[in-house]
Amino acid sequence: MKSFKIVISTLGGLLVLIIVAPLLRVLLAAAPSLLRTTVGDPEVISSILLTLRAALWATLSCIFLGVPLAYGLARWDFPGKTIVQGLIDLPVMIPHTAAGIALLMVYGREFLIGKMFAAVGITFAGTVAGISLAMAFVSLPFLVNAARDGFLAVDPRLERVARTLGASPWQTFFKVSLPLSWRSILSGAIMMWARGIAEFGAVVMLTYHPMVAPILIWERFENYGLKYAVPVTSILILLCLTIFSVLRWLATQKRDD
Amino acid sequence: MIERVLRLEDICLKLGDFHLRDIRLHVEPGTYLALLGSTGTGKTVLLETIAGVHTPNSGRIYIRGEDATRLAPEKRRLGIVYQDYALFPHLTVFDNIAFGLKLKGSPGRDIKKAVGGMAAFLEIEPLLERRPGRLSGGERQRVALARALVMEPYVLLLDEPLSALDRATRSRIKRELKRVHKELGVTIIHITHDVSEAFLLSDRLAVMKDGRILQEGAPDEMCRRPGSRSVAELTGIENLIEARVEKGRLVTSMGYADLRQPAAGMDDPPGRVYLTLPGWSIELFPAGSAREYIWQGTLTISDIRPGSGTGIVALTLRHEGGERLKTYLSRRELQAFSASLEPGMRVPVGLLAEGAYCVPHEAPR
């Protein structure tokens, strides 16, 4: 038993180290003076805020559209359900630059859907809407899958009882299904937001400017070298760690039941 | 004419590989109907079809005379209590019970009064502020009952409500159910696989197998005159002896038996039948007149097994032809015999005509 524990702990510990080492290295590598300057750099601040905002819009839009889809996938059997399920997971599997190209070819101004949106004043190339769209495309599986698992964990009999007690399908959804699965949905939304913030490939294809933080890091690295990319990276990592730790803590608070 | 509170007319439903077939059931107001059948026989699906969770492929459901076949569950006014109670874990006991009343838009004061009244009736007042996760099985059961009953349903549907409870709690909830039925006069359909539960609680019994209702009637009548071998087995008749009819008499491996009651399968000699004998119809050291028995002879005691804490002893008797019969005696009855009974002993036995009945060899379809 002892040797078993040692092997398991060593292997697991190694993986944790693989994740932690680069993050720690980046956080410790930034020169304090450069870090101070970067924190005060309006371009960095606006880029980070833009990233957080665009990812939030992407997440909120996908909650509106993705939660109903997740509920349908959890509760109903319909022809092509497996295909829909596969399609949901597809954005995780394809290269994100490819996803960006694909989005450009649908939502670009020269293409049909892009033209339709342009007609009502929404364009995606070079706009916050484009950034959010790219972020949403690549990160929605995290939300939809987590929400679906959350709904699956709700005993359908609770919904049936609610119906016999006089609840309409909508009332049942809002008073039983949603309150019992909101933690999973929130958890998925946090993951989606996080993944959206981190997105580079799809965003860069659709919208290089205004610059989101991952593109800014890339740009500083390309133009000024590692020394100037590190402070932006450190700030982004610290900010994300703080926000996600708080949100995760909120989402995993035990319910009193 | 009394309007039936619930009428199922030839309900058929295909759900995956499962079928409900030609379900016909009439339930009168105030009835306590037990739906008896083994696991996987379709009892819960039938209950959920009544509740409106599944829509039948054919047939009609009438609730208080109105066609409710396609009526949404929330408009049927039927209460359901599931085996694992299905209490809303995110709500307190009070909010669980008040759930339906709040949806109805009842004023807060009325809700408080109704919930309080029902909680007092079911003795769960001290639990009102708790969450379901902090309740015992019996408490959850009573909360689930209160939640359904507070809506004053036309029919209360109980899905194996006692099977997840320990023995002591089960006895308490049985008493509770009897009290609910008696004092509130609510119509109850209670599905169970437990024969003793069905007989103890119900005044009507329906036996189900393979998605069909095989027989429906008063429990005692079902036991005395089961319509088929399956019904006899499901209603707990342990002794089924294969027989054939010859010139109005039954020929069994134990010899001739003079059956006096007219029975299915008897009209068409030489029909193959099963002679059904409940445990109580097997009498050791028969002391009655010959007319009271359809068969008398000597059997060997092959096993004596005391029941756990019930004071009832199970006796297995064997005929030299190989037929085995099972009967039960109280310890007092056992002690009343002059000789002490033990395995291997040969004892005179009479099969009481009152309990004997014949069912067709094959269940009618």
Contacts between the chains, C-beta under 8 A, distances in Angstrom:
chain1	res1	chain2	res2	distance
A	155	B	84	7.9
A	155	B	86	6.3
A	157	B	82	5.2
A	157	B	84	7.7
A	157	B	86	4.3
A	158	B	86	5.2
A	158	B	88	6.2
A	160	B	48	6.9
A	160	B	51	7.0
A	160	B	53	5.1
A	160	B	73	7.1
A	160	B	80	7.0
A	160	B	86	7.6
A	161	B	80	6.0
A	161	B	82	7.0
A	161	B	86	4.8
A	161	B	147	7.8
A	162	B	88	7.6
A	162	B	99	7.0
A	163	B	51	8.0
A	163	B	52	7.2
A	163	B	53	7.4
A	163	B	72	7.3
A	163	B	73	3.9
A	163	B	74	5.2
A	164	B	51	5.4
A	164	B	52	7.5
A	164	B	73	5.1
A	164	B	74	7.1
A	164	B	76	7.2
A	164	B	78	5.9
A	164	B	79	6.2
A	164	B	80	4.9
A	164	B	148	7.6
A	164	B	153	7.9
A	165	B	74	7.5
A	165	B	79	7.7
A	165	B	99	5.3
A	165	B	100	3.5
A	165	B	103	6.7
A	165	B	147	7.0
A	165	B	148	7.7
A	165	B	151	6.1
A	166	B	74	4.8
A	166	B	100	4.8
A	166	B	103	4.6
A	166	B	104	5.9
A	166	B	151	7.0
A	167	B	74	5.9
A	167	B	99	7.8
A	167	B	100	7.8
A	167	B	103	5.5
A	168	B	72	7.6
A	168	B	74	6.0
A	171	B	103	6.2
A	175	B	99	7.7
A	175	B	103	8.0
A	176	B	88	6.2
A	179	B	90	4.9
A	180	B	88	7.9
A	180	B	89	6.9
A	180	B	90	5.8
A	255	B	89	7.5
A	255	B	90	7.0
A	256	B	131	5.7
A	256	B	133	7.6
A	257	B	89	4.4
A	257	B	90	6.9
A	257	B	131	4.6
A	257	B	132	6.5
A	257	B	133	3.5
A	257	B	134	7.5
